[in-house]
Structure formats: C-alpha cells, structure tokens
Amino acid sequence: MKIIEIEGEKNITGTIRISGAKNATVALIPAAILTDEEATICNVPEITDTEALCDILKLLNVNFKRSTESIIVNPQEMINTEITEEFSKKLRASYYFMGALLGKYKKAVMYFPGGCSIGSRPIDLHLKGFEALGATVKNENNKYIVEAKELKGANIYLDIASVGATINIMLAAVRAKGTTIIDNAAKEPEIVNVATFLNNMGAKILGAGTSTIKIEGVEHLGKCFHEVIPDRIEAGTYIIIGALCGHMLKVDNVIPEHVDSLLLKLEEMGVDLEIGKDYVTVIDSNKTLRATNIKTAVYPGFATDLQQPFTVLLTQAKGKSKITETIFENRFMHIPYLKKLGADIELKNQTATILGPRDLKGTEVVATDLRAGAAMVAAALIAKGTTTITNAEHILRGYEQIVEKLTTVGAKITIKEI
C-alpha cells in the first residue's frame, strides 16, 4: 500500500502544468483499436489507469509503443478474446472495450467493470444502446457476452445523459450500417475529444458536445494523429488548492471554458483570479472567503468530480455553505475524514452543510476513492502539522506526478510504500 505524507501550512507558488485528461484518455485508448491501421495519441498522462488499459491491449494482442506523453496503437494483429475479470475490474473505463470490440468484430466478452465505489454505477444504458443497434446481451455471473450478426444504425434515447454510455454507443455505432442518432447525449468536452479522434480516423460524427449526436456508419477507419485535451478536473483541483494556500499560483495548459462553473463560484466566494487564454492564476489565498452553495450537475454544470476537493475550500469560508450531490450517492465518503481533521460538517441525505472557517489539524486519513483522495491532499496542505493519507493508489489513478507537481511549487509532500 502507498501512503502520502504532507506537512501543511506551506506557501504554494509557481506554475503547475496540467496533463492530458484522464477521462478522455481512458476512452481514447480503447477507441484506438477501431482503426484498421494505427493511431497515435499524444498528451497521454502517466497514471495507473493508463497502465491498466495497456494491460488490456496486451491481452488482446494489440501492438503498441508507449513513450513520454504518447502512445501508438496498431491493432492489425489483434485477437478478439475474452477480457477476464482480473483486467475488467482494474478500472471503470474497461467497459469502453465492450463498445469498441462490438463495433469492430460484432462481439465482445468481458466482465463487469471496476472503478471507485462512489455509488451505484450500472451499465444498463450502454447495453440498451448496443441492443438498439442489433446486438444481443447475455449476462453469465457478471460476464457479459454482447454480439450481433450485423449492427444497424438506430435512434437511441438515453434516459440519463451518461458520459460512458454516450461514448460507448459511439464506439459501437461508427462501423454500423446506416445512421445512428443519440438523443439526450452527454455534452462533456471528453466526448468531443473522442468524437474528434474517431473523425480523424475517418468516422462521420456530427453534434458531439450537444444533446444530439448523429453518426453515419463507415466500413473503414484509417491512420490518425490525435492530442488529448487538458484535464479539466486536474486543473480544477489545483485551482482550488491555489484558492486554499496559493500565492501567484499559475495553473497552465488549461481550457478555462471547461472549468467555467468552478471559476464563477470561486469569484463569487471572493477568490482573486487572473484568467488567460490557456491558464488560470490564483493571485492570493489570504482573503476572507464567502460561503456559497453548489449543486453538482452534468456538464456544463458543477462537476461531481470537483465536489470533494471543493468541500475543503468551503471549510475555510466564512458562514454556512451547502453542497448537494445529484450524480453519485456515495460521493461523500471524504466527509468523515474532513471532520477528523477538524471540519464542521453535517451530512443529511445528499446534502452536506459546512460551517467555516475552521482550522484543520493533521492526522491519518484515508483516500476512499480518487476524488476523495484529492480532497485529502487539499486539506492536508492547509492543516497544521503532518497528515498521512493511506490508500494513495486511488490518487495515482487520476493525477499524473501529483507529488512532483506539488513539490515544485513549495509543498512538503512525500510518497512511501508500506
């Protein structure tokens, strides 16, 4: 098990450069197997989720070359074999291989995916989409067998604007016969990034980033070069850290529009920001923060992935703040550990009420999931004394070189194996 130790109350200043988006990368790598030639993906983050997807590529006998910030995928010798439970459960995004394999071979066999335990995360919308395209789905003790004699375009309405289902249906539909229309599609920037990647291969996708996506099926997908967009959740996390303890902290390689809901809330709270074309600088954290309320929502609303680190910021705001979580029912597992650090938080149903400001004091806490781990890091940076974060593997799933990046700007942070 890995642990992270942080000595708090250090001044954070300098520049942090944002890596490629985890939530785009984990879809782009499975999408790459749809090409008949090879695909080059740049700005790929060095995170454990990337490693887990490369392990699945090896299982499928896909040739790939991994170098600094890039991966070249050549599936010409790929074998469509069962993705075993060992590989499926390593990460939630393993399910994207289901759509990609179905699209290319008309058959996919894999187990129910893993990922953070942040609530009920069924894949029924994915499966309904595959069935609408003409596939049959069998579930044998959590092993899914999805196959079709032929995939045909269809009109598909998503009951929930699910990012995963939107992307997975796109992957299956790009090589289906005819036209597929996805209504109530999710609008996240990562979906646009994946659609652009597929279009660069020769797919015909229109409307990505809107609630209606139209896909004209094609028979062949070719060679392409593509770049992963900057990670808006990583960017948001470091901007929040800047608001907590930063002085002239520049978060670079950002698309500010992708974190607009966060930036508006920070300005409402009194955080002094300089917003450039591709960066956000937190001028100074030494200001009285005003309490505020947020409710998580699908993009472009306030991201559920930023809710947990944002909770830490609200512990330092004057007055009563409220956070209502509408996406995942178990996304408050960081609350008991924030209270252990000294926060005053009451949790009722899906709403957390935070009274501030409160001084936090270092102690031992747990990273229960990826974004809860980010919250623990943010809290530890402002806590008096030393904080030890166990289960740090969760954090490393989604934040490239987090220890190195924070050390560079003045944090006292180390990672250890115990």
C-alpha positions, 0 to 999 in steps of 0.5 A, a space after each residue: 500500500 502507498 501512503 502520502 505524507 504532507 506537512 501543511 501550512 506551506 506557501 504554494 507558488 509557481 506554475 503547475 502544468 496540467 496533463 492530458 485528461 484522464 477521462 478522455 484518455 481512458 476512452 481514447 485508448 480503447 477507441 484506438 483499436 477501431 482503426 484498421 491501421 494505427 493511431 497515435 495519441 499524444 498528451 497521454 498522462 502517466 497514471 495507473 489507469 493508463 497502465 491498466 488499459 495497456 494491460 488490456 491491449 496486451 491481452 488482446 494482442 494489440 501492438 503498441 509503443 508507449 513513450 513520454 506523453 504518447 502512445 501508438 496503437 496498431 491493432 492489425 494483429 489483434 485477437 478478439 478474446 475474452 477480457 477476464 475479470 482480473 483486467 475488467 475490474 482494474 478500472 471503470 473505463 474497461 467497459 469502453 472495450 465492450 463498445 469498441 470490440 462490438 463495433 469492430 468484430 460484432 462481439 465482445 466478452 468481458 466482465 463487469 467493470 471496476 472503478 471507485 465505489 462512489 455509488 451505484 454505477 450500472 451499465 444498463 444504458 450502454 447495453 440498451 444502446 448496443 441492443 438498439 443497434 442489433 446486438 444481443 446481451 447475455 449476462 453469465 455471473 457478471 460476464 457479459 457476452 454482447 454480439 450481433 450478426 450485423 449492427 444497424 444504425 438506430 435512434 437511441 434515447 438515453 434516459 440519463 445523459 451518461 458520459 460512458 454510455 454516450 461514448 460507448 454507443 459511439 464506439 459501437 455505432 461508427 462501423 454500423 450500417 446506416 445512421 445512428 442518432 443519440 438523443 439526450 447525449 452527454 455534452 462533456 468536452 471528453 466526448 468531443 475529444 473522442 468524437 474528434 479522434 474517431 473523425 480523424 480516423 475517418 468516422 462521420 460524427 456530427 453534434 458531439 458536445 450537444 444533446 444530439 449526436 448523429 453518426 453515419 456508419 463507415 466500413 473503414 477507419 484509417 491512420 490518425 494523429 490525435 492530442 488529448 485535451 487538458 484535464 479539466 478536473 486536474 486543473 480544477 483541483 489545483 485551482 482550488 488548492 491555489 484558492 486554499 494556500 496559493 500565492 501567484 499560483 499559475 495553473 497552465 495548459 488549461 481550457 478555462 471554458 471547461 472549468 467555467 462553473 468552478 471559476 464563477 463560484 470561486 469569484 463569487 466566494 471572493 477568490 482573486 483570479 487572473 484568467 488567460 487564454 490557456 491558464 488560470 492564476 490564483 493571485 492570493 489565498 489570504 482573503 476572507 472567503 464567502 460561503 456559497 452553495 453548489 449543486 453538482 450537475 452534468 456538464 456544463 454544470 458543477 462537476 461531481 468530480 470537483 465536489 470533494 476537493 471543493 468541500 475543503 475550500 468551503 471549510 475555510 469560508 466564512 458562514 454556512 455553505 451547502 453542497 448537494 450531490 445529484 450524480 453519485 450517492 456515495 460521493 461523500 465518503 471524504 466527509 468523515 475524514 474532513 471532520 477528523 481533521 477538524 471540519 464542521 460538517 453535517 451530512 443529511 441525505 445528499 446534502 452536506 452543510 459546512 460551517 467555516 472557517 475552521 482550522 484543520 489539524 493533521 492526522 491519518 486519513 484515508 483516500 476512499 476513492 480518487 476524488 476523495 483522495 484529492 480532497 485529502 491532499 487539499 486539506 492536508 496542505 492547509 492543516 497544521 502539522 503532518 497528515 498521512 493519507 493511506 490508500 494513495 493508489 486511488 490518487 495515482 489513478 487520476 493525477 499524473 506526478 501529483 507529488 512532483 507537481 506539488 513539490 515544485 511549487 513549495 509543498 512538503 509532500 512525500 510518497 512511501 510504500 508500506 
